Amino acid sequence: MMNPRRAIGILMLSPIYFRLTLEQRRELVAEYCRLFSQGDQE
């Protein structure tokens, strides 16, 4: 299970993450968690 805190830690490894606005970061974290959860279910 991917939680937002863990997702942020992983996404912060990318320099592009810091170029995003706060709203874009929130969307990215939500999408990352959703896709990670889908992969676990398949």
N, C-alpha and C positions, 0 to 999 in steps of 0.2 A: 504494500500500500504506500502510495506516495502522498506525503503531506506537504502543504505549502512551504513550510520552513525548509524541508529537505530539498524541494524543487528549487527554491531560491538559492540555496547553497550550490547546487549543481549549475544553475543558469548563470550565477555570478562568475563562473570560470570563463565565460565568453565576454570579450571586450565589447561586443555589440550590446549586451544587456544594459550597460551604463549609458548608452546613447538613447535609450528609449525613455519616453515620458513615464511618469508614475502610473498613469492609466494603462499605457501599453504594457508595462511590466506586470500589472495585475492581470491583464488579459492573457499574457504569455504564461504566467504561473498557473492560472486556471486551466488553460488549454493543455499545458504540459501534464498537469495532474490528471486531467480527463483522459488524455491519450495513454498515459502510463497505466491507468486503471483498466482501460479497454484492452490493453495488451495482456494484462493479468487474467482477464476473463476468457480470452481466446485459447 
